[in-house]
Amino acid sequence: MTAHAWLRQDHELPPGAEIFRSDRRFAMEAYSASHGQLLLRSNPIDDEHETTIDLLFKPVEAVKIRDGFAGLVVRCATVGEATQIMASLPGVRADRGDRVFVLESQGRSDYVVSMAVGWHEGILPRTQGSFFNSANAHMRRWPTDPLDGLNAGFNAASIQDLVGALHADHQQQTRRDRFRYVFVLMTDVGSENRPKISGAGVFLTEADAEEAQALLAPKVASCWIETLPVAI
């Protein structure tokens, strides 16, 4: 198995072909309604490995999986299997370009219907939600979820959690899976040639940031509040 791959072309996914195999444990890590993304993960702590394996299906049209897999094989369904599964799914059209991926583990079979599948194995940074969601030129903020899309808030931390994190031992190598929004007051003091933008302060509540903004506004060219996530 290669360390990373993304498969979506017909010649890469012939009927019946095995495309992924691992003896490690996998479970669903995340699902995002945005682009219909389903992420299965093998965590290093679960199998005493150093690496994380992220397995992504996208865009997902239908899914039938269990709560976990002890060893996992992913293959393209045969023509007969795909026809049978598609026929059992009202509203799912084979002409959309979807493929049926069969997930086999311990003598049982499940499936995911999607257009493409990919995986990535490596050392996952503690502040990165997954190998398939990271800050880039188009999204320069730290991603708060394993997958891009709307954040449901399930991994949002309280202010007390944030304060506790500030007092914690910074040497501990725990994952930064949760976040807390803070409110950054930005200012433009202006200049003859170009704006001079800088941060004036970070506040735990929006009310405090708005109060500071009201006090600072008469003294600068402009000021505004930016909401940024803090990894906890």
N, C-alpha and C positions, 0 to 999 in steps of 0.2 A: 504494500500500500504506500502510495506517495504521501508526503507530508501535507500537501494541499492540492485540491483539485476543484474545478467547477465544470460540470457536465450538463449540456443542454442540446447538443447537436445529435441528429439521428445516428450518425456513424459512431458516436461515443456511447450510445444507449441502445444497442440492438436488443430485440426481444429475447428474454431468457438469460442475458448476460449478467454475471456477478460483477458488481462494481465496487463493493466495499465489504471488508471482513475485519473483525476485531474480536478478540476474546475478552475484552474489557467490559465493564458494566456501563450501561447508558440509561439515561432517563430524560424526560422532557424538561428542558431548562426554561424555555420561553415560547410564547406564541404572540405574534403581532398581527392584528387585523390589517395594518398598513402593509400592502403588498402580499398579504397572506403568507407570512413567514413562520415556519416551524423549526425550532432549534432543539436538537437532542445533544446531550453532553455526557462525556465521560470525564469525571473529575479525578485529579491525581490522588486526592486523599482517599477516594473510594477503592482504588485498586493498587495503592502504594506505588504509583508511577510518578515520575516527575512532570509529565506533560499533561495537558488538557487536550481533548479531542472534541471539536465542535462540528456537528453534522447538520447542515441546513438544507431544508426543502423550500422552494420558492418558485412561483406563487402557488399556494396550496388550495386545492379545490375541495378535497375531501380527505378525511384521515380516520384510521382505526388503529389505535395503538394501546398498549398496556402501560402500567405505571412504571415499568422498568424492564431492562433487558440484561440478562447475564450472558454476555457474548452476543454479537449481532452480525448478521449477514444482510446486506442490501443488494437486491438484484432487480433487474427489469423484469416485469411480468411477461410471461409468454403471451402469444396472441390470444390463446384460449382463456387464460387467466384474466387478461385485461378486458376481454369482451364480457366475461361473466361479472366481474366487479363493476364495470361501467354500467351494465344493465341493471344492477341493483341500486344504483344511485340516481334517483329522479332529479332532473335538472342539470346533471353533469353531462356535457357533450364531448364526445371523443374528437370532434373536428376542431376543438379549441386549441389543440396542440398539447393537451395534457398527456402525461404518461403515468402508468401505474408502477410504483416502486413497492416491491414486496419486502417486508422486514421479517426475517426469520431468526428465531431464538428458542432454544430448548424444545425443539420439535413443534413449535407453534408459529403461525404466520399472521402478520398484520400487514397493513398497507398504507401508503400515502399517495394521493393523486396530486401531482404537481407537474410543472413544466421542466424544472431543473433541480439538481441536487449538487451539493458540494461539501467539502470538509476541509478542516485545517487542524493540524496537530502541532503543538509547540508549547513553550512556556508562556502562559497567559499572564500579562502584567496585572498586578493587584488592582490597579485603577481602571482596567479595561473590562467592560461587561462581557465581551466576546470577541473572537477574531473577526466577526462579521459586522462589527459596529465600533468604529473608532473615529476620533476627530480627524478631519481632513480639510482641504481647501474650501470645500463647500459647506462643511459644518464644523466650525472652529471651536465650538463649546464642547466641554467634556460630556460624553454621552452617559446618561443616567440609567439606561436600560441595556440588556444584552442585544436587543434589536432596535433599529430605528423605527420611529412612529410615535404615536401619542403615548404619553406616560400615564399609566393608571394610578400612580401614587402608592403602589403597594410597597415600594422600597424607600419611601420617604421617611426620614428620621425626625424625631422631635428636637426642639431646641435643647432640651436636657441631654439628648444623645450627642448633639454637637458639642456642648460644653464638656461632656464627659470625654469625648474624643480628644479635645484640646489638652486634657489633663492626663491622657493615657500615655503609656510607654511608647515612644515613637520608634522603638526598635522592633516592636512586635510585627510579624509578617502576615497579618490578617488581610483577607480580601476586603476591598472597598466596594461592597455591593450596595450600600445604601447612600443616600444623599440628603442634603438639606439645602434649600435655597437661601441665599443671603442677598441683600440689597445693596448694590454698590452705587454710591453717588458720584457721578461723573461731572466734570466741569470743563468748560471752554473759556479760558480767560482772554482769548483773542490776542492777535498781534497784527502788525501792519502787513505782514506778508502771508501768513497762514494761521489757521487755528492752532491753539496750544491746548491740547486735550490731556487731561490727567484725572486720576481717581482722587476723590477727596475723602472718602471714608467708606467703610463696610459696616452694615447694620443688620442685626438679626431679625428685625421686624420691618415691614413696609411702612408702618406708622412712624417709626423713628426716622427712617430714611426720608419720608415726606416732610417731617418737621425740620430736619436739617436742610433739606432742599429749599424750604420756604425762607430759612434764615440766610442761606447763601445766595439765593437767586438775585437779590438787588446788587450784589457786589461783583458779579461775573457776567461775561457776555451771555452765557447760557449754562444751564445745568439740567441733568436728567438722571433718572434712576435706571440702572440695568440689573436685571435679575440673573444671578449666576448660581450654578449648583456647586456644592462643596462635597467632595467624596469623603465618606465617613467610614 
